[in-house]
Amino acid sequence: MPTPADEGFEYIDLFAGIGGFHAMLKHANGKCVYVSEIDDNASATYFSNWVEPLSADDRPVLNRDITTAAPEDETVPIEVPAHDVLAAGFPCQPFSKSGAQRGMDETRGTLFFNIARVLKERRPAIVMLENVRNIAGPRHRYEWLTIIRTLRELGYRVSDRPTVFSPHLLPPKRGGTPQIRDRVFILGTYIGADRVEQELAAGAAPDPVVKRAPVDDWTPDMWRAEWILDSDDSISNLGDYELSEMEKTWVNAWDDLIHRFRAATGTKLPGFPLWSAEWRRESTVSAEELDALPAWKRKIVLKNIKFYEHHHALIDSWLADHPEFADFPNSRKKLEWQARELESLWNTVMHFRPSGIRAKPPTYLPALVAITQTSIYGPRQRRLTPHEAARLQGLPRKFSFGIQRDAASYKQAGNGVAVGAAWHVFREHVMRDKADLPLSLVTAVERAELAPPVAVSAPPSLRPNSDSA
């Protein structure tokens, strides 16, 4: 007969996206009993990866609109079943300031209200919310305070300071990935409103559950972006991600300038944005022209003028050898060199941005975003594939977007939850608050491996015991 410690736990996944929370809670042997995701494409991806493989008896209830399952009308029963953990990557909606200090009532008309209603009715042991970094910034100070106050009124012990964490701060053996993706996590343990009040009166509000700092002896520069790449020969449509001949022309032209500059000066390019349109002699620039510019732009323009003044012979020779440069799009006539001492653009990770070509060391990558500017891995002269974007989020190797358009897949990956970062924060929260949590939940988390199934092909010494996924 199973003991209480062997029963595991049940969770619900709201604003579920493609299943980042599902991946990390399944890792702890949690059972998903309810899923809500309004986007049809994301819901289909979630279903095919996480629900379809389950037997009929083990499948969660599926919902497309949480406002219908937990409506504002509190006389209508909610449709969400009992659970131990509520996880939600909820949208940040502005709250009206006209009802200041009215707690849960202030959240009406926002999607946070629907979460709060579920918490009020079901009282799960843990609530875990994820949002962008700015939710705890000065522009959203009121929303932040309303969320924290509401959770406390509902009986949850929460910090009034945000837990901010990124997967690049974790080593591979703890589920990290080479992506700098700062996200705010709000974690609460249900202890009842009276006890919350007592703890606050005693000055015992908890600190953020983890610090935004590297874990163990890890340093982010130890990452290598290539660890999340699939082998090129495993990508059936590799040509879809390889740079076009025109894109290679852009890179090769700038790469030649990098080589020439290093050969002539013995140093790297400067770190400020290089704007070729501003390469002119100081004598041709009037004070009136500069004064008319915003301060930030004037600073960059002056640096480019001085750069050209000091190196005009080299630059003029380079431009003469690259007449094609004159026909580049304006955004490709700009370069942001942030690749330190690397000697070639082809050794960097690049992004083709409206502000120019940005080059960084091939260590950790910028945050995936739900728009364009997919990272380009220079050594392979191609963009990351959607499958690699999913791996960058910590999803297992077997994860698939199916046959949908790449644009939808990149969007879903960019909107997702970083599995390793979420797991680390959740695990630390459970370990800290285990005296106030169900034994079965604590035991399940303690028994789980230190990292979810590894999406990273790091050297063996940096991996956990198993890298099967």
N, C-alpha and C positions, 0 to 999 in steps of 0.2 A: 504494500500500500504506500503511495507517495506521501511524503511528509509535507508540511506547509512550505518548507524550504525548497522543495522540488517542484512546486506548482508554477514557478515562473511568474510572469505578469502579462497584462493585456494593455494595449495602448491604442489611441486613436491618432490619425494623421490628418490634420486640417491644413488647407491651402498646400496640399501635398506635393505639388509639382511633379517631378519624375521619381521621387522616392529617396531623397537623401536621408531623411529621418528614418524611413523604413529600413534602409540598409544598415544603419547603425543600431537601431533597436532590435532588428532581427538578429544581429550579431550577438546580442545578449540573450537570445532565445525568447525575446518578447513575441507575443502574438498580436497581430494587428486585427482589430475587430471593427474598425470604421475608418473610411477614407473619404475625404471631400476635396475635390479639385474641379474648378469651373471651366478651365481651358480644355477644349475637346482634344487637341493634339497631345497635351501633357498627360491628360487622363488616359489616353490610349497607350502612351508609352509606359505609364505607371502600370496599367493593367497587364500588358504583355510581359513585363519583367517581373512583377511581384505577385500578381493575383492569378493569372492564368496557370502558372505551374502548380498551384495549390489544389488539393482535393476540394470538392464542393463543400464539405463540412468545415474546412479550415479557411474558407474565403471570407474576407471582411465585407461588411455592408458598404456599398458604394453610393456616394452622394455627389451631385454636381453643384449644389448651391447650399452652403451652410446656413444662409438666412432662412431657408425653408425648413431646415431641420432644428434650428434653435432660434425661432422667430422673436421679434421684439415684444410681441404680445405674450406676456408671461402667464396668461390664462390658457395658452395653448401648450400642451406637453411637448417636450423636446423628443426628437427621434434618436438621439445619440445614446448608445448603450453605456452601461457602467464600464469603467476602465481604471487602470492604475496610473497611467502616464498620458498626459495630453501634450502632443507636439504640434507646433504650428509655425510655419514661416509666414506670418500674417502680413498683409499690406499695411503700410503706414498711412493712415487717413487722418486728416486734421480734425481735431475735436473743437467744438464751439466753446469759446471762452465765456459765453454769456451765462453759463451755469456753473461758475467756479465753485469748487469745494462740494459738489454734489455727488462725488464718488461715481458709482456705477451708472447713475442716471446721465452723467456727462458723456458717456460713451455711446449713448443711443444714436442710431443713424450711422454708426461706423461698424466696420467688421470686427473690431475688438469687442464690441458689445456681445456679439454672438459667441465669442470665446468665453467671455465673462459669464454669460448665461449658462453655458455648459459647465463651467467650474462651479457655479452656484448650485446647480442641480445635482451634479455627479460627484463633486469633491474628490477628484483623483489625487493620489499621493504626491505627484509631481506635475508641475506645469513647466514646459520648456518652449520658449518663444525665440524666434530668430528674426533679425531685421538688419537693415543696412546700418552702417556706422552713424549716419547722421540722425538716427532716431534719438540718440542721446546727446546730440549737439545743441548749441544755443538756439538754433532756429526752431527746434522742436521741444524746447524745455517744458512747455506747458503740457504737451502730449505725454512726454516721459513721466512727469509727476502724476498725471492723471492715471496712467497705466499702473504705476507703482502703488499709488493710493488705493486704486480699485482692487488690485490683487491682495493687498493687506486687509482691506475690508472683507474680502471673501475668505480670509483665514490663512493666507499664504505668507510664509516667511521669505522675504525677498530683500536683496540689497538695494539701497537707493542709488548705488553707483553701478554703471554698466559693466558687465563682463565682456571684454573685447578680446577676440582671439582670431588667429589666422592659421591656416594649415601649414604655412611654410615655417612656422615656429616649432613644429613637431618633427622629430626624426622619422624615417620610414617605419622603424620598428614600433612606433606608436600610432601609425596611420596617417602621418603627414604626407603632403604632396608639395611639389615646387610651385606654389601659387600664393602670392601675397593677396589675401582676401580678408580684410578686417571686417568682422561682423559682430553685431551686438547680440549676446544671448541673455535672456532673462529667465532665470530659473527660480522656482518657488517650491517649497515643501509645505504641505498642508498641516498646520498645527492648531487651527482654530483662531478666530478673531480675538478672543480674550487673551490668549497666550501671546499673540502677535503684539497686542497693546502692551502687555506686561514687559515683553522683551524690549520694545521701543522705549518705554518709560525708564527702563534700567540701562539704556544706552547700549543695548546688545544687538543692534542691527548688524547683520552679517556683512562681511567684506565681499567683493566680487570673488567668485569661486576659483578663478585662476587669474594670474597676471598676464598681461600682454608681454611675454618674454619667452625666449627660447627655452625649451624643456630639456632636462638632463644636461648632457654636455654638448648638445647640438648647437651649431651656428648656421644661420640661413645660407651663408656662402658655400656650405658643404653640399648644397643641392646641385643637381645637374638636370637641366630640362629634358635631356634625352631619356631619362629614366622613365618617363611616362609615354614615350613614343612607341608605336608599333613598328615592327620591321617593315620596310618599304615593300618587300616582296609579298607581304600578307595583305596588302591593300589592293583590292582588285581594280579599283578606279583611281589609282595613284595620280594619273594625269589631271584629275579634277582639282588637285591640291598643289600641284607643281606651279611655280611661278611662270607667267607668260614670258615670251621673248621680250616684250616691251618692259615688263617689270624687271627682268634681268638687266636690261639696258640701263635702267635707272640706277640699279645697285652697282653695276660695274663702273659707271661713270664716277659716282661718288667714291667707290672703293679705290679708284685710281688716284683721286685727290688725297685720300687717307695715306696711301703708300708714298706719294710724292712729298706730302707734308712731313711724314716721319723721316724720310730719307734726308730732307733738307734741314730739318730742325732737331731731329733726334727725340722729339716729343710727340705726344698724342694731340689730336685736335682739341680745341677748347670745349668746355662743357656747355657753354651757352648756345642757344639755337642759332645755327648758321642760316642766314637769309640772303641768298645770292642777289636778290633784287636791291639790297642795300650795300653791295660791294662797290664803293666809289671813293674817290679821293676827298679828304676832309675839306679841301678848298672849294669843292662844289656844293657844300651843304651850308645853308643859311641858318642863323639862329632862330629866325622867325619860323622856318619849317619845323625845326625841332621843338620849339615852344608850343606848337599847335598839336603835338602828339600827347597822348596819355603818358603818364610817368613810366609805366611798365614797358610800353612800346618804345619810348624814347631811349630807355636804358639799353634795350636790345639793339636798336638801330645804331646807337653810338658804338657799341661793342663790335658790330659788324663793320662799321666804317673804319675803326682802328685796326681790325683784323685785316681788312683789305689793304690799308695803308702800309702795314708792316710786311705783307706777303704778296703784294700786287704782281710782282714778276712771276712768281710761281703760279698764282691763280690765273693770270692772263695766258700763260703758256698752256695750262690745263684746259682752259676754255677753248683755246684755239685747236687743241687736239680732240675736243669733243663738241663739234658743232651741233650734234643732236641734242645737246643740253638745252639749247634755245627753244626747242619744241616740247620740252617736258611740261606737264601740267604744273601750275604754280605751286601746288602742294608738294610736288616732287622736286622742286628747286630749293627745298629747305631740308636741313639735316639737324637732328638732335643727337649728338654723340654722347651717350651715357655708358659707354662700354669700357671705360677705364683704359687699361694698357693693351687691350687687344689690337691686333695689327690689321684686321680686315673686317669689312662689313659681313663677309660670308662666314665669319666665326661667331657672329652675334645672333641674338634673337631680335627680330625687327618687327615694327608695326608701321603700316602705311596709314598715317593719320591725316586728317585735314590740316593739321599744323605742321606736317612734314614727315619725313622718314625718321622714326626713332629707333635707335640701336642700343641694346643693353647686353650685359654679359649673359651667356646661356646657362645661368644658374636657376633662379626661380623666376616665374613669369608674373606679369600683372594680372589683376583679377579678370576672370572671364566676365564679359558683359553681354547683355542680351541684344547687342547690336553688331556692327561690323568690327573691323580692325582685328581679325583673328591673328594670333601670333604666328610669325614666320620663323621657322628654325633654319638659320642660315646654312649650316653645314649640309643640310639635305635640300636646300633651295625649294622648300615647300611650306605650306601652311599646316597647322594642326588639323587633323580630321575631327569630325564630331565624336568619334569613339575615343580619341585621345583627349578631347575636351571633357568627356565623361570621366576618364581616368584621372584627369587633373582635379576633378571634384571628389576623387576618392571612391567612385563607383567601381564595382568589380569588373574584371576583364570580360566577363560573359555578358555584361550589360549591352543592350542593343536598342538603337532608335528605330529599328525596322526599316521600312522603305520610304519614310517621309522625306520631304525636302530638307537639304542640309540647313537652310536658313531657319527652319523650325527647330531642328536639333540643336544648333548653336544657341538659339534663344532659350530653349529649355535648360541647357547646361548652364548658361549664364544666370538664369533665375534660380538655380538650384542651391541646395545646402551642401557645404563641404563636409563629407561624411566623417573624415578623421578628426577634424576640429570639433564637430558636434559631439562625437563620441567621447573625446577627451574631456570636454567641458561637462558632459552629462555624467561620466564616470566619476570625476572628481567631486561633483555635487552629491552623488549618491554616497560616496565614501565619507564625505564630511557630515552628512545629515542622516547617516544610517540608523542612528538610535531612534529617529522619528519616522522611519519608513518601514513598510511591510518586509518581514524577513525574506519572503520569497523573491521580492524585487532585489533586495540587497544581495542575496545569494546568487541570483542569476547574473548580476553585474560582476560580482567578484569572480565567478567561474569563467567569465568570458575572456578570450585572449586579449592581450594588451592592445592589439590593433585589429580593426575589421579586416576582412579578406583584402590582401594587398593589391593595389592597382599600380604599384611602382616597381620597376625592375632595377632596384638598387643593388649594389654589390652584396653578396651573401652576408658579410659581417654587419650590415646595416638592416637586414631584414628580420622580422619576427620568425617564429618557428616554421610557419607555413606561408607560402606565397601562392597557394592555389586559390583560384577565385571562381 
